[in-house]
Amino acid sequence: MASNYDILLPNAAFKTLNFQTSYSNALKGGKFPKEDIIEILQQPGCVALRYYFALDNTTNTNAIHIILCGVNSEGNDMLPSEGSQGKLKDNAITCPPYCGAPNELNHI
């Protein structure tokens, strides 16, 4: 079933090419294991995932990666804090070097 967030492959390919051209030294993307995503989504009250762009330091601004967190029904991040078990995920398996076969999104 289609949702408002579906995107057709040609449009997705155009957008990933724009990013990869603009940030030619940056990572193309990454993958998180299914278990990590399920661990976040199975938190009580979690209705969505949110991602944040992140850098390990400001000297390598092309080393862009993302941090995942759960989102509750009020639209708030579910963060680990006193009395809370919020889960955060970082350090996706990066592309490159682990990009899979060449395709319209990784432009290899």
N, C-alpha and C positions, 0 to 999 in steps of 0.2 A: 504494500500500500504506500503510495507516495505521500510525502509530507511537505510542508512549506520549506523545508531545509534541503530537499533533494536538489541536486545539480546535475546537469547533463555533462557527459564526458568532454565534449568540445569546449564548453565554458570552463570546466575545471582545469583542463589542459592549458587554456589561455591564461588563466589566473596563476597557475603554478609556474608557467614559463615567465610571466611578468615578474614574479618574486625571484625566481632563480637568475634572471637576467639582472635585476636590480641589486641583488645580493649574491654575486657570483662566488664569493668565498664562503658563504654561509652554508650550514647544513640544509639539505633539501627537505628533510623531514625525519621522522623516527617512528618506531612502533613500540607499543606497550603490550606486554603479554595480556591475553584475555583474562587471566586470573587477577591481574592488578585492576583492570577496569571493573570486573565483577565485584571485587573486594570493596571498591568505592561505592558502586551502585547498590550493593546489598546492605549498606548502612541504614539503620532505621530512620525513616524520614527523608531519605535521599530520592530526589525526583529527576536529577539531571547531572551532567558533568560540566564543569567550567575549566577552561584552560587559561593559563597566564604565560606570556612570553617571559623568558628569563635569560640572564647572563651570569656566568660564574664570576666575571670581573669586567671592569669597564675598559680594559686594555685590548680585549679581543671582541669587538662589538659584532663580529660576524658569527660568533659561536652561539647563535640563538637556539634555545631549546624551550620546551614547555613544561609547566607544572600542572598536574591535574588535581582537582578537588571536587568533592560532592557539593550539590546545591540542594537546599531544602525547598519546601513548597512556598515559602515566603520569598524565595529568590536569593537567599543568603548563603554564603560559603559555609560549608561544614568543616570548621578548622579544629585541629587538636588543641584543646585548652583544658583548664582545670575542670574535671568532671566530664569531659567529652572525649570520645574515641575517634574523632575525625581523622580521616586518612588522606594523606597527600602522596602523590607519586611524581617522581622525577627520573631523570636519566633513562630516557627511552633508548632503545637500540637504534643508533643513528644511521641515516642515509646521507652521504656515504659514511662508511664503506658498505653497509648492509642495505642495499637498495632493491634487491630482487632483480628480475629480468627487466631490460629496457622497456619502457611503456610511455604512454602519453602524459603521465603525471611526473615521472622522474626525469624525463628528457635525456636519457643516457644514450 
